[in-house]
Amino acid sequence: MDLVSTTDVAKHAGVSQTTVSRVLNKPDQVKKETYDKVMAAVTDLNYSLDGNEEAVPIIEKTKSISLIAGPLDDPIFIGAAPAIINYAKERGYQVNVHFVTKENELETYDAVLSSKTDGIILASVLLDDVSHKRLVESNIPFILLNSNHPGSQHSIGLDNIEAGYLAASHLLTADHQEVAWVGGPLNSSTYKDRFLGFIHALQEAKSKIRKKRLVITDTDKSSLYAVYQDLQSLKKKPTAIVAATDEIAIQLLDFYQEDGYRIPEDISIIGIGNSEIGQHSAFGLTSVGSADSLANLGQEAVKRLFDILTLDQDEAFHVNREVLLYERKTTVHG
C-alpha cells in the first residue's frame, strides 16, 4: 500500500502543504479551525510521521514576495503592479519583479524558487504543467493573476469568456457579417477563454464561422503584419475584427491606417483589456475590460496572498471579475 504524504494530507484538507507542516511542527501558530481541519485529514488518511516522510520544515520568512509577469506591456501587470508593490511595502515586505519568456522560463523560476521568497503572484503568465508542478512542490504560496492552470488553487482574473462574447456581440449588433478574430496561442487560458466567448457569440447570432477569419498567431509585430496581409488577401475581407488584446488591436489599427483605411468607416476594430494606452485620445480604442480598476485587481491579489501567509486562509478560490464594454471611436454601433 502506498504511504500517505503531507501532500496527500494537504489535498484532503484543502490547505497548503506548508500549513500541514505548521500544524505538525508548530500547532500553537495556527488557528483552531485550521488545526482541526488538518488533524481530521490526518485521521481520515491514517497519516503518521513514523514510516512516512519527515514533516516539511517551516521555512524562515524572508519578508519578500515575488511578482512574476509575462509581457512587459501587459495591461494587467501595468495596472496591478503598483498596488501590489505599495501594499506589500506597507506590510514591511519587499517585492522582487521578474519577467518570464519562453527563452528564460527555466532560469526565472530557478531564481525565484532559490530566493526562498515567502509568496508569489503570477500576472498574465502562461503556466505549463512542469512550471506549475515546480511551484506546487516548492510549498511557496502562489496566486495566479489573469493566469490559469487546471490544477491551480488560487486565481483572480477577468471573466475572459464573457469578454470575448461582449466584444463579438458589439460588432454583430452593428450588422457586421464578416467578423474576424485575431489572438494568441490557445494554450494560454486567457486567449482560449476569450476565443471561446467570441465563438459563442457568433453561434448565438447564427453568424457564419469562417476558418480563414479565425487567426491564432504569435503576437509580435512581424507575425501580426503577416496576419494583416493574409486578411487582406481574402476574397471576403473582414469588415470588423475582435483582437484578443488591446495591444493586438492597436497594432492592427496601425497597419490599416498606414494603408489608408478609415476607422471605423472602412473597418471596425475592438480590443480586450481596456488598457490605458487604448483609452488615449490618439487611439480611442473600443475595448472590453474590467468593471473594476486593475489597481483594485492587484490589491485583491496581494491582500489574499497575505491572508495565506499570515492567517492560514489558504482555502482554494477562483475569482472572475465582471467585464464591461467601453465603446469609443474604433467601432460604429448599429
Salt bridges, closest charged atoms under 4 A:
ASP36 OD2 - LYS32 NZ 2.73
ASP44 OD2 - HIS12 NE2 3.14
ASP110 OD1 - ARG134 NH2 2.48
ASP129 OD1 - HIS149 NE2 2.72
GLU137 OE2 - LYS133 NZ 3.98
GLU178 OE1 - ARG210 NE 3.47
GLU178 OE1 - ARG213 NH1 2.29
ASP266 OD1 - ARG262 NH2 3.07
GLU300 OE2 - ARG304 NE 3.10
GLU300 OE1 - ARG321 NH2 2.63
ASP312 OD1 - ARG22 NH1 2.65
GLU315 OE2 - LYS37 NZ 2.84
